[in-house]
Amino acid sequence: MREDIKQIRDVLKEYAKLKKELANFSQLASPAMDSVSCHVHKNGVENSLVHYTDQAYKVKKIEDALNSIDDPRYQFILHDYIMNKQYSRVEASRKLGVSVRGFNKIKNRALERVKEEHN
């Protein structure tokens, strides 16, 4: 597999993890900001907020890229095969009515499309 295709595949696999982290972070109570605790915990709070913002930006970029793809075959491959791991390669090939080799070609085109939209 080409390195650029492998990288975008890894980004999609991490997408669910990022969304879960964001959901967990948003459920945390807001940090106290009184004069004492603000001085003591300032760095940790700032780091957490910067991390949250960075993760939210990554998720938004991935979602924008995925939402721009309207080919149902690509959506199936990206969502059900790569991100949610619901099917094996053979099962996914059967679902699309193509050979495994044909499936790999479609999968690579779907990943290339995400890469184009993600950049």
Summary of the structure (lengths in Angstrom):
residues: 119
radius of gyration: 18.9
end to end distance: 19.8
largest distance: 65.0
contacts: 310
relative contact order: 0.15
helix: 81%
strand: 0%
